[in-house]
Amino acid sequence: MTVLEPFGARLRRAMDERGPLCVGIDPHASLLTEWGLNDDVAGLERFSRTVVEAMADRVAVLKPQSAFFERFGSRGVAVLEKSVEEARAAGALVVMDAKRGDIGSTMAGYAEAFLRKDSPLFSDALTVSPYLGYGSLSPAIALARENGTGLFVLALTSNPEGGEVQHAVRADGRNVGETMLAHLAAENEGEEPLGSFGAVVGATLGDLSSYDLDINGPLLAPGVGAQGATPADLPGVFGAAVRNVVPNVSRGVLRQGPDVSALRASADRFAEEIRTALATV
């Protein structure tokens, strides 16, 4: 079986060629309604197919939110499988936003579902939760290395509740978020042009200069658009590490559907604003 080029290298190339924008595929009920679709599998399929058609040949990354497909059971998961396949075939990298986290063989099972080459849900990377201890991610890290895929580890998330865990201070004086970033820097040490193990760091968090975000890996940055962050905010939040930021926009683009041209125009606007902001760094 052919092993893929490491995810970090493929992502770096995609970001250089297409820009760093990541668009979410988030078919929650309110968006289906805004699009004039029913909240059922047919609506889910129409929504997802339209987003893939509009975006997969132009953005670096598409990020389906697994929960919005899983809520429809096996038929929803079948739609997710098709969306992943079609997005990757059109040239986009797929980051599966499933935020899995467990221990031992269960963590291995989650990894195999999304990171094993012959899985129907095979994706280029997977979001994972380290809050059973960073070491609990070992099966996913091992499989990602084996298959040329990647992980995005929750580190400094944009939700207000995250602080009670991520800002908790350990006995060594570092907080939990800092600890996760340090683990990822160690995973990516020596990798060129970019490591495959990234962090999720919210674009809405303001000045993060007290954190070492230079982990030699990608930083998936939710919060741009509907959550309030703008492309112009990115250099101030991420500093020198902004070169490795993958800004995620979901509702800010998706609300322009179901018209394909309007979706593309919205994504192009965000992409241009991001390019302009990064050019100032």
Disulfide bonds with the S-S distance in Angstrom:
none
